Amino acid sequence: MRLATYASRCIENEILMHFRSRKKLQGEVSLSDTLEADGDGSSLSLMDVISVDDDMLDNLDARESCIKVRKCVKDCLNEREAMIIGLRYGLGGQNPLTQREIAAQCGISRSYVSRRN
């Protein structure tokens, strides 16, 4: 392969990569971008329009915590212990059960359930 052929392919690839990166950037929007101006001349940004309340942030934190807890339960406990913890604290969308209810459902003693949670 000649140098000119190699160089032309490299240049062509660089040009294509440049256009691809520009295309990606066109889809990105900043929260501080101006959407439009109000009637009194003040600008309105995307951040002004999007509302985030404390409940949304709390729910997001709770969801992330649940994911971490489920991962820890799965990675650190055996199957039976994970089931007991899941039943006790209502992991997996079910209502939490008492130690007695778990013991009766699993056919184990309440004290065993107590030691596991």
Helices and strands as residue ranges (DSSP letters): H 3-26, E 34-37, E 43-45, H 46-49, H 54-76, H 79-89, H 99-106, H 110-116
